[in-house]
Amino acid sequence: MKHTRNILLSFTLVPLALVVMAMLLFETGLLESGMLAGADANGEFLAAMVMELLTIAFIPFALKMFKLRYVASRLVSPEALLRFGLVRLALVVVPMLVNTLLYYLYLNVAFGYLAIILALCLFFVFPTKDRCEAEMGNAAGTEEGLDANVQ
């Protein structure tokens, strides 16, 4: 379980470090902000719509993923927790990183707000030791509840 938690934790912290590094590079002027601002209005609109839709879809799914019967019934080992945990974290950290980069490329605050919202969602899926144990425990409780419902 500790190994699984460490992998999940690193999968969370590495994208966060990349976001902070991108912020430092763009804010200090080492990388040019707004390189794509105004150059391609259609591309910016398309990117904004895609990222808004993905963010709106991914957040509720990531937050409720381990409550779904399909996922809960398969959370019986640390390997399953790792597999589903990586998917859940990817649903949050990958769009957060992309939104951060798009914010600095287009200087469109919509991307910044989406990245902030996704960063706030990390508090609800952050792989603490207690959360990992609880999610494995909830899976066992869900299976018992399913067996009781079948009988």
C-alpha positions, 0 to 999 in steps of 0.5 A, a space after each residue: 500500500 505504501 508503494 502504491 501511495 508513493 507512486 500516486 503521490 509522485 504522479 500528483 506532485 510532478 505535474 504540480 511542480 511543472 505548473 509552478 515551473 511554467 508559472 515561474 518561467 513565464 512570470 519572470 520573462 524567461 519564456 514569452 507570454 502571449 505568443 499566440 494571443 490574437 494570432 489565431 482567434 478560431 484556434 483560441 476559441 476552439 481550445 477554450 471550448 475543448 478545455 472547458 468541456 473537458 474540465 466540466 466532464 472530468 471533475 465530477 467523474 474524477 470526484 465520483 469515480 471510486 463510487 461507481 459500481 464498476 470501479 468499486 467492485 474492482 478495488 480489491 488490491 493495491 494494484 487496482 488502486 494504483 491503476 484507477 488512482 492514476 486514471 483519476 489523478 490524470 483526469 485532474 492534473 493533465 487538464 490543469 497543466 494544459 490549461 496553465 500552459 494555454 493561459 500563458 500562451 493565449 493570455 486568456 483568463 478562462 484557461 487560468 480559471 480552469 487551472 485554478 478550479 482543477 487545482 482546488 479539486 486536487 484537495 479532494 483526490 490527493 492520495 493521502 495514506 488515510 484516503 488510500 486505506 479508506 478507498 480500499 475499505 470502501 471497496 470491501 464494504 461496497 462488495 459486501 453491500 452488493 452481496 447482501 443485495 443479491 441475496 
